Amino acid sequence: MSLAVLRSRALAGMSAPEVTVEVHLAAGLPSFTLVGLPETEVKEARDRVRAAIQNSKFEFPSRRITVNLAPADLPKESGRFDLAIALGILVASGQVKADGLNDFEFAGELSLSGELRPIRGALAMCAAASGTGRGFFLPAANAAEAALVRSAAIMPARSLLEVCAHLAGAEPIAPFDTSGVSPRLTSPQGAGRHGVAVPSEARDGAQPHTFSDAPDLADVKGQTPAKRALELAAAGGHSLLMSGPPGTGKSMLAQRLPGILPPMTEAEALESAAVLSVAGRFDTEQFGRRPYVAPHHSASAPALVGGGAVPKPGEISLAHNGVLFLDELPEFSRGVLESLREPLETGHIRVARAARRAEFPARFQLVAAMNPCPCGYLGEARCRCTPDQIARYRTKLSGPFLDRIDLMIEVPTVPEADLAARGNGEPSASVRERVVGAREAQLARQGKPNALLAPDEIDRHCLPDDAGAQLLKQAMARLDLSARAYHRILKVARTIADLAGSQPIGGPHIAEAIHYRRGFQ
């Protein structure tokens, strides 16, 4: 027959729409035409497919070849369609007999020798295809990643020749053995949030992340108030800004936040894995570990929030369900920082371009660090910064941006006595135990961390007692706080009470929460 129809998947943001690959061979001068809105990488498949077919000991037909990637209005990019195109040519030319093409989907980039190279987005594609009942032929290097979707029948192949042998019934490929693929995480708390395609049959796994290689909080000497703020941030999912001279331990503290966060649920782990898969940065060894992303301060807005001609996730999406650390915060472009305002509130980012739109999840926990002045030594004899320079430095952080940060803490220089003392600080394991207890109380009460409470939920769960209400009223008047700051104080106070094991929110809880909203002097 001169027509072959196969199925594959494209990537459009976090979704993976089905693509029908139609290959037709006709009489006429030899040619190879690709239609269906292909990008440059797809157009280059003509040369890769020709060489792969010939080096796999098949004959490349000297006929007029037309390949249609439907639907025609969906842009197609990357080399994931190579395998389907090559198989379509072989089936249409009668070199491979395959009656069961409708039972499979195909994705893989071909090398010139016919070997299959890994592709990005394998997890997202298999999640989208999980309800179709079809097997999915993928490069062997992507099999473990795709097998995180429980219902997916993954057919791992190393070359075009192996796929052809399976379809012809000569050498069947065994479905990928999924036993022991995914580590067991905590029970799922809902799937498919933030637009990520996570099927309900996501794979169970074996043991939680042990945190054995995470930096330990006991390594940080002194800085007891900062450690307290870090514990509050972990317990309630709050954002944190630290200010202090260079070398006081701000970066060390931020690096230890993932080690005291609660273990990821299975749904959270799959959401994060799907984002990393779309970005081509998924590593099965890191599955179940909370992301820690620390971009350089020279990062552009598209690099941070996502974008490009073909929209791809940015650093904030790669930090989904994890920590985004912005060191030297005022050195970031003001426009870059302002672009974080909406994701901090909504937990997702919409990237709009002239030809494409995409939405990516971005529920990250922001931790930032800054110096008190350009030189970093404000108030010391060696500081030569003028008041005007200090004002310009601090005004790089707008009021609306700072209003979205829950905790602000000063990290002073560590006394020499603390530096010389032997390490006897509280380890991360002990802190994490308290954090997990507080987080479990929040999930039992409201089903989410305190940082994500909506205004109506704050009214139900964060009402202070009379002393706390009076104290908060005075703080609103004296500190000229906004309505958003009012709500954030209540959410932080709720977290403080949860760590203390207290159901009512009292005056001391409100007082400590107000302390973290006073800003920097």
C-alpha positions as CSV (number, residue, x, y, z in Angstrom):
1,M,0.0,0.0,0.0
2,S,1.2,3.5,-0.7
3,L,-0.4,5.2,2.4
4,A,0.6,4.7,6.1
5,V,-1.0,6.3,9.1
6,L,0.7,6.4,12.5
7,R,0.3,8.3,15.7
8,S,2.7,10.4,17.7
9,R,2.5,13.3,20.2
10,A,3.5,17.0,20.1
11,L,4.3,19.3,23.0
12,A,2.3,22.4,23.7
13,G,3.3,23.8,27.0
14,M,2.5,21.1,29.5
15,S,0.0,19.3,27.3
16,A,0.9,16.6,24.6
17,P,-1.8,16.7,21.9
18,E,-2.0,13.7,19.5
19,V,-0.5,14.1,16.1
20,T,-1.4,11.9,13.2
21,V,1.6,11.1,10.9
22,E,0.4,10.4,7.3
23,V,2.9,9.2,4.8
24,H,2.0,8.9,1.1
25,L,4.1,7.5,-1.7
26,A,3.2,8.5,-5.3
27,A,4.7,8.2,-8.7
28,G,6.8,11.1,-10.0
29,L,10.2,12.7,-9.6
30,P,11.8,11.7,-6.3
31,S,11.0,14.2,-3.6
32,F,10.4,14.4,0.1
33,T,7.8,17.0,1.3
34,L,6.9,17.7,4.9
35,V,3.6,19.6,5.6
36,G,1.7,20.3,8.8
37,L,3.4,23.4,10.2
38,P,6.8,21.8,11.0
39,E,9.6,23.8,12.6
40,T,13.2,23.6,11.4
41,E,14.0,20.6,13.5
42,V,11.1,18.7,12.0
43,K,12.1,19.7,8.4
44,E,15.6,18.4,9.0
45,A,14.0,15.0,9.6
46,R,14.2,14.4,5.9
47,D,17.9,13.9,6.0
48,R,18.0,12.0,9.3
49,V,15.3,9.6,8.2
50,R,16.9,9.0,4.8
51,A,20.2,8.1,6.3
52,A,18.7,6.1,9.1
53,I,16.6,4.0,6.7
54,Q,19.6,3.3,4.4
55,N,21.9,2.4,7.3
56,S,19.3,0.1,8.7
57,K,19.7,-2.0,5.5
58,F,16.3,-0.8,4.0
59,E,15.8,0.9,0.7
60,F,14.8,4.5,0.7
61,P,12.1,4.7,-2.0
62,S,12.9,6.8,-5.1
63,R,9.4,8.2,-5.3
64,R,7.4,11.3,-4.4
65,I,7.0,11.2,-0.6
66,T,4.6,13.4,1.2
67,V,4.4,13.5,5.0
68,N,1.5,15.2,6.7
69,L,1.6,16.0,10.4
70,A,-2.0,16.6,11.4
71,P,-3.7,18.7,12.7
72,A,-2.2,21.3,10.3
73,D,-2.6,24.3,12.6
74,L,-0.6,22.8,15.5
75,P,3.1,23.8,15.4
76,K,5.4,20.8,15.4
77,E,9.0,21.0,16.8
78,S,11.9,18.8,17.8
79,G,13.0,15.5,16.3
80,R,10.4,13.3,18.1
81,F,8.6,12.6,14.9
82,D,11.6,10.9,13.2
83,L,10.6,7.4,14.2
84,A,7.0,7.7,13.1
85,I,8.0,9.2,9.7
86,A,10.6,6.5,9.0
87,L,8.2,3.7,9.9
88,G,5.5,5.4,7.7
89,I,7.9,5.3,4.7
90,L,8.8,1.7,5.3
91,V,5.2,0.6,5.7
92,A,3.9,2.6,2.8
93,S,6.7,1.2,0.5
94,G,5.8,-2.4,1.6
95,Q,9.2,-3.1,3.2
96,V,7.6,-3.6,6.7
97,K,4.4,-5.5,7.1
98,A,2.5,-4.0,10.1
99,D,-1.2,-4.5,10.6
100,G,-1.3,-3.3,14.2
101,L,-0.2,0.3,13.8
102,N,-3.3,1.6,15.5
103,D,-2.3,-0.1,18.7
104,F,0.8,2.0,19.2
105,E,2.1,5.5,19.3
106,F,5.7,6.4,18.3
107,A,8.2,9.0,19.4
108,G,11.9,9.2,19.0
109,E,14.8,11.0,17.3
110,L,16.8,9.0,14.9
111,S,20.6,9.2,14.5
112,L,22.1,8.7,11.0
113,S,22.9,5.1,11.9
114,G,19.3,4.4,12.9
115,E,19.8,4.5,16.6
116,L,17.1,6.1,18.7
117,R,18.1,9.1,20.8
118,P,16.2,10.3,23.9
119,I,13.6,13.1,23.6
120,R,12.2,15.6,26.0
121,G,8.7,15.4,27.3
122,A,8.4,11.6,27.4
123,L,6.6,11.7,30.7
124,A,4.1,14.3,29.6
125,M,3.4,12.4,26.4
126,C,2.8,9.1,28.1
127,A,0.6,10.8,30.7
128,A,-1.6,12.2,27.9
129,A,-1.7,8.9,26.1
130,S,-2.5,6.8,29.2
131,G,-6.2,6.7,28.5
132,T,-5.9,5.5,24.9
133,G,-5.0,1.9,25.6
134,R,-2.1,2.1,23.1
135,G,1.5,1.0,23.6
136,F,4.1,3.7,23.3
137,F,7.4,3.1,21.5
138,L,10.1,5.3,23.0
139,P,13.9,5.4,23.0
140,A,15.2,3.1,25.7
141,A,16.8,6.0,27.5
142,N,13.3,7.5,28.1
143,A,11.7,4.3,29.3
144,A,12.2,4.7,33.1
145,E,11.0,8.3,33.0
146,A,7.8,7.4,31.0
147,A,7.1,4.4,33.2
148,L,6.2,6.7,36.1
149,V,2.8,6.7,34.5
150,R,1.3,3.5,35.9
151,S,-1.1,2.6,33.0
152,A,1.4,3.3,30.2
153,A,2.6,0.3,28.2
154,I,6.2,1.4,27.4
155,M,8.0,-0.3,24.5
156,P,11.7,0.6,24.8
157,A,13.7,0.4,21.6
158,R,17.3,1.2,20.9
159,S,17.0,1.5,17.1
160,L,14.7,1.7,14.1
161,L,15.6,-1.9,13.2
162,E,14.3,-3.1,16.6
163,V,10.9,-1.4,16.1
164,C,10.6,-2.8,12.6
165,A,11.4,-6.3,13.8
166,H,8.7,-6.0,16.5
167,L,6.0,-4.8,14.1
168,A,6.9,-7.6,11.7
169,G,6.6,-10.1,14.4
170,A,10.2,-11.3,14.1
171,E,11.6,-10.2,17.4
172,P,9.0,-8.8,19.8
173,I,10.0,-6.1,22.2
174,A,9.0,-6.8,25.8
175,P,7.2,-4.0,27.6
176,F,9.4,-2.1,30.0
177,D,9.6,-3.7,33.4
178,T,8.3,-1.1,35.8
179,S,9.0,-2.9,39.1
180,G,11.1,-0.7,41.3
181,V,11.0,2.3,39.0
182,S,9.3,4.9,41.2
183,P,10.2,5.5,44.9
184,R,7.2,5.4,47.2
185,L,6.3,8.8,48.3
186,T,3.6,10.0,50.8
187,S,0.0,9.6,49.8
188,P,-1.2,11.7,46.9
189,Q,-3.1,14.9,47.9
190,G,-4.8,15.4,44.6
191,A,-3.5,15.1,41.1
192,G,-3.5,17.2,38.0
193,R,-3.1,20.6,39.8
194,H,-1.8,23.7,38.0
195,G,-2.5,22.3,34.6
196,V,0.0,19.4,34.8
197,A,-1.3,16.2,33.2
198,V,-0.9,13.7,36.1
199,P,-3.2,10.7,35.6
200,S,-5.1,9.2,38.6
201,E,-3.2,5.9,38.0
202,A,0.2,7.5,38.7
203,R,2.6,4.8,39.7
204,D,3.1,3.7,43.3
205,G,6.7,3.5,44.4
206,A,9.0,2.3,47.1
207,Q,10.6,4.6,49.7
208,P,10.6,8.3,50.5
209,H,13.6,10.5,49.9
210,T,15.9,10.0,52.9
211,F,17.5,13.5,52.9
212,S,20.8,11.7,53.6
213,D,22.8,13.9,51.1
214,A,21.0,17.2,51.9
215,P,23.1,19.9,53.6
216,D,22.5,19.9,57.4
217,L,21.2,22.9,59.3
218,A,23.6,22.1,62.1
219,D,26.5,23.3,59.9
220,V,25.3,26.9,60.3
221,K,26.8,28.5,63.4
222,G,24.9,31.1,65.3
223,Q,22.0,32.9,63.5
224,T,19.3,31.5,65.8
225,P,16.7,34.1,64.6
226,A,17.4,33.3,61.0
227,K,17.0,29.6,61.6
228,R,13.7,30.3,63.3
229,A,12.5,32.2,60.3
230,L,13.7,29.3,58.0
231,E,11.7,26.8,60.1
232,L,8.6,29.0,59.9
233,A,9.1,29.3,56.1
234,A,9.3,25.5,55.8
235,A,6.3,24.8,58.1
236,G,3.9,27.2,56.3
237,G,5.3,27.4,52.8
238,H,6.1,31.1,53.3
239,S,8.5,33.2,51.2
240,L,11.6,34.6,53.0
241,L,13.9,37.5,52.4
242,M,17.2,37.7,54.3
243,S,19.4,40.8,54.5
244,G,22.9,41.0,55.9
245,P,26.6,41.7,55.3
246,P,28.5,39.3,53.0
247,G,29.6,36.0,54.6
248,T,27.0,35.8,57.3
249,G,25.4,32.5,56.1
250,K,22.5,33.7,54.0
251,S,23.2,31.3,51.1
252,M,24.0,28.4,53.6
253,L,20.6,28.9,55.2
254,A,18.8,28.9,51.8
255,Q,20.6,25.7,50.7
256,R,19.4,23.9,53.8
257,L,15.7,24.8,53.3
258,P,14.9,21.8,51.0
259,G,16.3,19.5,53.7
260,I,13.8,20.6,56.3
261,L,10.7,20.6,54.0
262,P,8.2,17.8,54.2
263,P,8.6,14.9,51.8
264,M,6.9,15.3,48.5
265,T,3.6,13.6,47.9
266,E,3.3,11.4,44.8
267,A,1.2,13.9,43.0
268,E,3.8,16.7,43.7
269,A,6.7,14.5,42.6
270,L,4.9,13.7,39.3
271,E,4.0,17.4,38.7
272,S,7.7,18.4,39.2
273,A,8.9,15.5,37.0
274,A,6.5,16.5,34.2
275,V,7.9,20.0,34.1
276,L,11.5,18.8,34.1
277,S,10.6,16.3,31.4
278,V,9.2,19.0,29.2
279,A,12.4,21.0,29.8
280,G,14.5,18.0,29.0
281,R,16.1,18.0,32.4
282,F,14.4,15.1,34.1
283,D,16.6,12.6,36.0
284,T,15.1,9.5,37.5
285,E,17.6,9.6,40.3
286,Q,16.2,12.9,41.5
287,F,12.5,11.8,41.4
288,G,10.9,12.7,44.7
289,R,13.5,15.3,45.7
290,R,12.3,18.9,46.1
291,P,13.8,21.1,43.4
292,Y,16.3,23.8,44.4
293,V,16.9,26.3,41.7
294,A,19.3,29.3,42.1
295,P,19.6,31.3,38.9
296,H,22.3,33.9,38.5
297,H,21.3,37.6,38.9
298,S,22.0,38.3,35.2
299,A,19.1,36.0,34.2
300,S,16.5,37.5,31.8
301,A,12.8,37.6,32.3
302,P,12.1,34.8,29.7
303,A,14.8,32.7,31.4
304,L,13.2,33.1,34.8
305,V,9.5,32.9,34.0
306,G,9.6,31.0,30.7
307,G,9.2,31.9,27.1
308,G,11.0,31.8,23.7
309,A,9.6,31.4,20.2
310,V,8.5,27.9,21.3
311,P,7.4,28.6,25.0
312,K,9.4,26.5,27.4
313,P,9.3,26.5,31.2
314,G,11.6,28.9,33.0
315,E,13.4,28.7,36.3
316,I,10.3,29.4,38.4
317,S,8.6,26.4,36.8
318,L,11.7,24.2,37.2
319,A,11.4,25.1,41.0
320,H,7.7,23.9,41.1
321,N,7.0,22.3,44.5
322,G,10.5,23.3,45.6
323,V,12.7,26.3,46.4
324,L,13.7,29.2,44.2
325,F,16.7,31.0,45.7
326,L,17.5,34.5,44.4
327,D,20.9,35.6,45.7
328,E,21.9,39.3,45.4
329,L,18.3,40.2,44.9
330,P,18.7,43.9,44.1
331,E,21.2,43.0,41.3
332,F,18.4,41.4,39.3
333,S,16.7,43.6,36.8
334,R,13.7,45.3,38.2
335,G,11.6,44.1,35.3
336,V,12.7,40.5,36.0
337,L,11.6,40.8,39.7
338,E,8.3,42.4,38.8
339,S,7.5,39.5,36.5
340,L,7.5,37.3,39.7
341,R,4.5,39.1,41.3
342,E,1.7,37.2,39.5
343,P,3.3,33.7,39.9
344,L,3.9,34.3,43.6
345,E,0.1,34.9,44.0
346,T,-1.4,32.4,41.5
347,G,1.1,29.5,41.4
348,H,1.3,29.4,37.6
349,I,2.6,31.5,34.7
350,R,1.0,32.1,31.3
351,V,3.4,32.8,28.5
352,A,1.9,34.5,25.5
353,R,3.6,35.0,22.2
354,A,2.3,36.1,18.8
355,A,1.8,32.6,17.5
356,R,1.6,30.5,20.7
357,R,0.4,30.5,24.3
358,A,1.4,28.2,27.1
359,E,0.7,27.8,30.8
360,F,3.3,26.3,33.2
361,P,2.9,25.5,36.9
362,A,5.0,27.7,39.2
363,R,4.1,27.0,42.8
364,F,7.6,27.7,44.2
365,Q,8.8,28.8,47.6
366,L,10.8,32.0,47.2
367,V,13.9,32.6,49.3
368,A,16.0,35.7,48.6
369,A,19.1,37.3,50.0
370,M,20.5,40.8,49.7
371,N,23.1,43.1,51.2
372,P,21.9,46.1,53.2
373,C,23.8,48.5,50.9
374,P,25.8,48.2,47.6
375,C,29.1,47.4,49.4
376,G,27.3,45.2,52.0
377,Y,28.8,46.8,55.1
378,L,26.2,49.4,56.1
379,G,26.8,50.9,59.5
380,E,30.5,49.8,59.6
381,A,33.5,52.1,59.3
382,R,34.5,50.6,56.0
383,C,31.2,51.4,54.4
384,R,31.6,54.3,51.9
385,C,28.0,54.2,50.4
386,T,26.2,57.5,50.3
387,P,22.6,57.8,51.3
388,D,21.6,58.4,47.7
389,Q,23.4,55.2,46.6
390,I,21.7,53.2,49.4
391,A,18.3,54.6,48.4
392,R,18.8,53.7,44.7
393,Y,20.0,50.2,45.7
394,R,16.9,49.5,47.9
395,T,14.4,51.1,45.5
396,K,15.2,48.3,43.0
397,L,12.8,46.3,45.1
398,S,9.3,47.7,44.6
399,G,6.7,47.9,47.2
400,P,4.3,45.5,45.5
401,F,7.1,42.9,45.2
402,L,8.1,43.2,48.9
403,D,4.4,43.1,49.9
404,R,4.3,39.6,48.6
405,I,7.1,38.3,50.9
406,D,5.9,36.9,54.1
407,L,9.1,36.9,56.2
408,M,11.9,39.5,56.3
409,I,14.8,38.8,58.6
410,E,18.2,40.5,59.2
411,V,21.2,38.1,59.3
412,P,24.0,39.9,61.2
413,T,27.7,39.2,61.3
414,V,28.4,36.0,63.3
415,P,30.3,36.7,66.5
416,E,33.8,35.3,66.7
417,A,32.8,33.2,69.7
418,D,30.1,31.4,67.7
419,L,32.5,30.8,64.8
420,A,35.1,29.2,67.1
421,A,32.6,27.0,68.9
422,R,32.3,23.4,68.0
423,G,29.4,22.5,65.8
424,N,26.5,21.7,68.2
425,G,23.6,23.2,66.3
426,E,20.2,21.5,65.9
427,P,20.3,19.1,63.0
428,S,17.9,19.3,60.1
429,A,16.2,16.0,61.1
430,S,14.9,17.5,64.3
431,V,13.7,20.7,62.6
432,R,12.1,18.7,59.9
433,E,10.2,16.6,62.4
434,R,8.5,19.7,63.8
435,V,7.9,21.1,60.3
436,V,6.2,17.9,59.3
437,G,4.0,17.9,62.4
438,A,2.9,21.5,61.7
439,R,2.3,20.8,58.0
440,E,0.2,17.7,58.8
441,A,-1.9,19.9,61.2
442,Q,-2.5,22.4,58.4
443,L,-3.5,19.7,55.9
444,A,-5.9,18.1,58.3
445,R,-7.5,21.5,59.1
446,Q,-7.7,23.1,55.7
447,G,-6.1,20.8,53.1
448,K,-3.2,23.1,52.2
449,P,-0.3,25.0,53.7
450,N,-1.0,28.2,55.4
451,A,0.8,30.3,52.7
452,L,-1.9,29.2,50.2
453,L,-4.9,30.2,52.3
454,A,-7.5,32.4,50.4
455,P,-9.0,35.4,52.2
456,D,-12.2,33.6,53.1
457,E,-10.2,30.7,54.5
458,I,-8.1,33.2,56.6
459,D,-11.3,34.4,58.2
460,R,-12.1,30.9,59.2
461,H,-8.8,29.5,60.3
462,C,-6.6,32.5,61.3
463,L,-8.7,34.7,63.6
464,P,-6.6,35.9,66.6
465,D,-7.8,36.3,70.2
466,D,-8.7,39.7,71.6
467,A,-5.1,40.6,72.6
468,G,-3.8,39.5,69.2
469,A,-6.5,41.4,67.3
470,Q,-5.7,44.6,69.3
471,L,-2.0,44.3,68.7
472,L,-2.6,43.7,64.9
473,K,-4.8,46.8,64.8
474,Q,-2.0,48.9,66.3
475,A,0.6,47.5,63.9
476,M,-1.6,48.3,60.9
477,A,-1.8,51.9,62.0
478,R,1.8,52.5,63.0
479,L,3.5,50.5,60.2
480,D,1.0,51.6,57.5
481,L,0.6,48.0,56.2
482,S,-1.5,47.0,53.2
483,A,-4.4,44.6,53.2
484,R,-2.2,42.0,51.7
485,A,0.3,42.5,54.5
486,Y,-2.5,42.1,57.0
487,H,-3.5,38.8,55.6
488,R,0.1,37.6,55.4
489,I,0.7,38.5,59.1
490,L,-2.3,36.3,60.0
491,K,-1.0,33.4,57.9
492,V,2.4,33.6,59.5
493,A,0.9,33.8,62.9
494,R,-1.2,30.7,62.1
495,T,2.1,28.9,61.3
496,I,3.7,30.1,64.5
497,A,0.8,28.8,66.5
498,D,0.9,25.4,64.6
499,L,4.6,25.0,65.4
500,A,3.7,25.7,69.1
501,G,0.9,23.2,69.0
502,S,-1.7,25.9,69.7
503,Q,-5.1,26.0,68.1
504,P,-5.9,29.7,69.0
505,I,-3.7,32.5,67.7
506,G,-2.6,34.6,70.7
507,G,-0.9,37.9,71.1
508,P,2.7,36.4,71.2
509,H,2.0,34.7,67.8
510,I,0.8,37.9,66.3
511,A,3.7,39.9,67.8
512,E,6.3,37.5,66.2
513,A,4.6,37.6,62.9
514,I,4.6,41.4,62.9
515,H,8.3,41.4,63.7
516,Y,8.9,39.7,60.3
517,R,6.9,42.4,58.5
518,R,8.8,45.4,59.8
519,G,11.3,45.4,57.0
520,F,14.9,46.4,57.2
521,Q,16.4,49.5,58.8
